[in-house]
């Protein structure tokens, strides 16, 4: 086996792992985990909704949940349910209790199915990162032995935006970077304000103003 080739592959895997760990450390603490409804919806919520929801009492949050979808079209709610169902069925290996609360799950809920998915395949099936243990896993899309990275490509206007997810054993995919990030914010804002947009924002905010806040 070519030693130089092995070391280049090993270095590439190490670089992916390093970039993942630096991102995870800063992001994980900010992710909601306890409120199931919020973990499912916060990725499509607008900034003012997130801020208000965190300040509401338990009763206020229940009222918010009803108003949230009442303020949007039935088509938007139906689209969200279809996406959530897909996430539950396909990403449960990463987080069996909250499959939607994963990097790929959140991306899918907000942006929907990508136009294409490219795979960075580990051709050296036996090569592992430091601390990893070889097992009898098959070359599935949930196994670093098969695909060590996924690149989701979305078309926005005349641009292409790429989300890269690296596989971390035993079963997690972590978002490491984006290409075309200049337009990433525009894509995600479009989906929050148009795909899942509010029909009458003034009336919606008026209704939200009557919800009970934390004491």
C-alpha positions, -999 to +999 in steps of 0.1 A: +000+000+000+014+034-009+025+052+023+024+087+008-011+082-005-022+069+029-008+099+047-025+123+023-058+106+029-051+106+067-043+143+067-075+151+048-095+132+073-078+150+101-085+184+086-121+175+083-123+164+119-105+195+131-128+219+113-159+200+126-147+202+162-141+239+161-175+246+148-193+221+171-178+237+202-193+271+195-226+260+181-238+231+203-244+252+234-268+275+215-290+247+202-324+241+219-328+206+232-356+204+258-386+220+242-396+195+214-418+219+194-391+246+195-363+222+184-385+213+154-395+249+144-368+273+155-348+268+123-377+283+102-386+310+128-378+346+122-355+364+147-384+383+164-402+350+169-373+332+185-366+361+209-403+363+220-407+325+223-377+323+247-393+350+269-428+334+271-442+314+300-453+278+295-489+290+287-476+317+265-456+292+245-486+270+239-505+300+226-475+309+204-475+274+188-511+278+178-506+313+164-474+304+146-491+281+120-524+301+120-503+330+106-489+309+077-506+292+048-518+256+049-494+249+020-464+260+042-475+238+071-480+209+047-446+213+033-430+215+067-448+182+078-435+164+046-400+176+054-402+167+090-415+132+081-385+127+058-360+138+084-375+115+110-373+085+086-338+092+073-318+109+100-328+089+131-294+072+134-278+105+144-303+114+170-330+088+177-350+111+200-348+143+179-337+135+143-346+170+132-322+185+158-291+176+137-271+196+111-286+178+082-321+177+097-321+215+103-308+222+068-335+199+052-363+214+073-354+249+062-342+245+026-359+212+016-343+186-006-311+197-023-308+198-061-280+172-058-258+155-033-221+148-039-202+122-019-165+123-008-158+086-006-131+071+016-115+046-008-091+034+019-118+015+038-095+004+066-081+038+073-094+055+105-088+086+124-069+085+157-090+069+184-114+052+160-119+015+160-126-006+129-158-025+128-178-046+103-200-017+091-210-017+055-204+011+030-236+029+037-242+066+036-242+065+075-207+050+077-173+068+074-160+037+057-183+044+027-189+082+026-169+105+048-185+137+035-217+148+018-220+180-002-256+193-006-260+216-035-289+241-036-297+264-065-307+300-056-313+325-083-284+319-107-261+307-079-252+274-064-248+271-026-231+240-011-234+227+024-207+202+034-213+176+061-185+155+075-191+121+090-180+116+126-181+081+141-201+065+154-232+081+136-230+119+133-228+142+103-215+177+112-218+207+090-182+220+083-185+247+057-205+262+029-195+273-006-213+303-021-218+316+015-222+351+001-257+340-009-263+315+019-280+341+041-302+352+012-313+315+006-321+309+042-339+342+047-359+335+016-371+302+030-380+318+064-398+348+049-413+333+017-414+295+018-426+297+055-436+334+053-462+351+075-494+361+057-502+393+077-473+402+100-489+432+116-520+412+127-497+383+138-476+405+160-507+421+175-519+386+185-485+377+199-484+408+221-512+393+243-492+362+252-480+357+288-444+363+295-422+347+321-424+362+355 
